[in-house]
Amino acid sequence: MSLTLTLGLGAVLLALTLFAAWRGARPPDLRRGPRLIPYRFLMLMGAAGLIVILVHLVNLMGVTTGRGPVY
């Protein structure tokens, strides 16, 4: 992926994570019934995807992550 696409996807995942964290932290409204969207799960998945994007961004900058060649 290019740098532009990586930054854009990172921004989308950050926005999703922050929105889900905000909605998941609100107290439940019993008059409206149960929540049908698992906001805490969406927050965790967004944060996990954001970590992957950050590692990819570091790799695009030239830093080698992970294991090198195994001889």
N, C-alpha and C positions, 0 to 999 in steps of 0.2 A: 504494500500500500504506500501511497505517496504521503508526504508530510502533511499536505493540506487535508487529505482525507482522514488521516490519523487524528489531527487536531479537531476536525469537525466531529468525528465520532466520539472523541473524548469529551467534547463540550456537550454533546447530546446525552451521553451516559452520566456525566456529572449533573446535568439538569434533571434527568430521570431519578437519580439517586437522591438529590436534595428534595425534589417534590414528593417522592415516596416516603422519605424520612419525615417530612412535615405532616403529610396526611396520616401516616402510621402512628404519630405521636399524639394525635388529637384524641380526646376521650370519646368513647362510643356514645351515639345518640340513640337511646332505646326506643324513642318514638318513631324513628325512621326505619328501624329494623337492623338486622346484622349487616356488616360490610360484606360486599360481594367481591371485592378486589383485595387480594393479599398484599397490602402495601409493604409490610416488613420483608416479605420474601422478595418483592420487586426491588426493595432497597438493597438487599444483600446481593442479588444478581447484578444490579447496576454497579455496585462497588467492586464486585469480582471482575466484571468486564472492564471497569476503569483501571484496575491494577494491570490487567493484560495489556491494555492500550498504553499505559505508562511504560511498561517494560519494552513494548515495541517502539515507543518514542525514544527511549534511551538507546535501543539498538540502532535506530536511524541516525542518531547522533554519533555513532561510531564506537560505542562501548560494547564490548562483547560480554554477554551474560550467559549463564549456563555453563555447561562443561565444554571444554575444547575438544579437539580431536583425540580419540582414544587410540593408542598405539598398541 
